[in-house]
Amino acid sequence: MARAAKRDSAKDKGKLSRKDYTKELLKLQAELCELQEWVKYKGLKVVIIFEGRDGAGKGGTIKAITERVSPRVFRVVALPAPSDREKSQIYAQRYVPHLPAAGEVVIFDRSWYNRAGVEYVLGFCTEEQHDRFLELIPSFEKNLIDNAIILLKYWLEVSDQEQARRFQARIDDPIRQWKLSRTDLPSRTKWFEYSRARDQMFEASDTKDCPWFIVFSDDKKRARLNTIHHLLSRIPYKKVPREKVKLPDRSMKKSYDDRKSLQGRRVVPEKY
């Protein structure tokens, strides 16, 4: 009940203005840059998993996290459907090569939990494979943690009404139509199958060593801010000492008119 009350109070706050959202996001993104330096400095290995129904806002949240950090440190992994060869492998095998080395943060936009959700609900795996996954996943993740990987798991929870609104926007808006995947519409008709699969997943893998954190995401802006604030709180970091940088003067040795030498080359027309 306490969680539900907390969610309702967030709704009562009203719509967050773009100005206020941008102001808070920039503060948090500055902290993410500090975290990035600490991860490199200490050689940390971090994995952040984002799961949730289609249209829950995973992509936008990940974009907000990665917008101002280095892609060499914060890597996003969004694997396509497995090939026939990958289907013959140990299930987690295709995810393991993407795990972080020292000084890296890997963000999985969907992860090995595909087996607990979309694969199971849409019949891409057997019930036996699904049950076996739920049985083994706690020990798999415990092994990651024992090997000094910081593992954070976020479930973005969107309501039925908001998911329907977002899907309709994808159908109607040509700019968003690319977001409409072949699993989106079946996920509408199988709402409660996904809910039961989610509940089974939480029951099996919401462990003390590696808990799930639920983000109510009907309000995209608040969900992004809350997620970034939370992940910053879960990874202890400090400001890394940096040498003072001085911009050197341009050397005039062997100077020439290096703009004039571009004359006659092909130039993009300045339409704007």
Salt bridges, closest charged atoms under 4 A:
GLU24 OE2 - LYS27 NZ 3.52
GLU37 OE2 - LYS40 NZ 3.49
GLU51 OE1 - ARG110 NH1 3.61
ASP54 OD1 - ARG110 NH2 2.83
GLU86 OE1 - ARG94 NH1 3.54
GLU104 OE1 - ARG75 NH2 3.26
GLU119 OE1 - ARG115 NE 3.00
ASP131 OD1 - HIS130 ND1 3.21
GLU135 OE2 - ARG132 NH1 3.43
GLU141 OE1 - LYS153 NZ 2.86
ASP146 OD1 - LYS142 NZ 3.12
GLU157 OE2 - ARG198 NH1 2.99
ASP160 OD1 - ARG188 NH1 2.76
GLU162 OE2 - ARG165 NH2 2.71
GLU162 OE2 - ARG166 NE 2.82
ASP173 OD2 - ARG176 NE 3.39
ASP184 OD2 - ARG170 NH1 2.99
ASP199 OD1 - ARG198 NH2 2.98
ASP219 OD2 - ARG222 NE 3.26
